[in-house]
Amino acid sequence: MVKSLEKFLYETRLKRLGIYSLDRRRLRGDLIETFEILTGQECVDCSRCLNWQMSPADFEDIQRNCLSQDAVQQLDRTFFMSRVINKWNKLPLEVVEAPSTNAFKNRLDK
C-alpha cells in the first residue's frame, strides 16, 4: 500500500514501517483473545470448544469421505485452539497472570 516500498522484500517493508509480520500479529491477537476468554471478559462457552472430542472413527470417516489428508491437516492447523494452545502454554506465568488486558498486552510485547 506504500508505493515507495513496493520494490522491497516483505521483511524489509515490515522493518521500514516498524510493524510485525502478519503471522506475528495474528498470534498476538489469538493470545489476547485467549486471555480474555480465560478471564471471563469474552462470553464464550469454553466447554464446547475445550471438552468436545471426535471419536477416531468419526474423524476417519471425514477424512475418507470429505477431505484429503492434506486438507484435514491444514484445517486442523487453522482451528483457533490448535493455533494457540502450545504458544499459550509456553508463556511465562507473569504474562498469563496479568491483572488486565492492557497489562497482558504490555507483558506479552516484552
N, C-alpha and C positions, 0 to 999 in steps of 0.2 A: 504494500500500500504506500510505502515511501519510495517515490520514484528514484531518488538519488541513491538508494541502496539495492535496487533490484538486480544489479550486476554481481552482487556479492553472494557468497555462500550463506546458507541459513544460519550457521553458527556465528558468522561474522556479523550478520544483521542483528542477531539477538544481542551480541556483545555491544555493538554500537548503540543500540536502542536501550540497553540496560534492562532487558527483560529475560525471563526464564523461558525455556523451551515449552512447547505445548504439553508434552508428556509430564514435565515437572509441575506445570500449573494445574493439570488435571489431577495429578496425585495430591497436590496440596488441597485442592477443592474436595477431593474424596476424604482426606483425613479430617478436614474441618467438618464436613457433613457427618462423619462417623462420630466425632467428638460431640456434636450437637444431638445426635441420636442417642448416644450413650448417657448423656447428661440430662435427657428429657426435654431439651429445648426444641426438638423436632418431634412431632407427633407421628411416630411410625410404630406399627405393630411388629416389634422385633421377633416375636415368637414365630411369625410366618416366614421370615427370611432366615432365622438362625436355627430353628428346630426342624424345618421341613426337610425330609430326606426322600430321595427317589430310590426305589429298590433297584438292584443291579439288572434285574430282568426288564424293568421299565426303561432303564437307560439304554440297554442293548436294543430294545425294540425301536426306540427313537433313532439310534444310530443306523440300524438296519433299514428302517422304513422311510426315514425322512432326510437324514443328513449324512454326508460323507464324514470320515474320521477327522479330516482337517477342519471341516465346518464345526463339528462338535467341540474340538479343542479351541477353536477361535471363539466360539460362543461362550465357552466356559471362562475364558480369559477376560471377556468383556463384562461379565456379571459384576456388579458393584462389590459384593462381599469377596469374590475371588480376587479382584484387583487390589483390595485394600487390606485384607486381614494380615498377611505376612508383614506388610510395611507397618501397620499399626502395632503389631506385637514387637517390632524392633525399636519402637520409640522409647526414649528414656522415661522413667517414671515421673520425673519433674515436668515433662511436657504433657503426659497423659492426665496428670492430676492438677492441671491448671484450673484456677478458680473461675475463669470466664473464657468466652470465645476469643476475645481480644488477647488475653494473656496466652491462650493456647497458640494463636497465630504468631505472636511475638516469639514464643519459645520454640515453635516449630521452625521459624525462619532462621533462628540462630543455629 
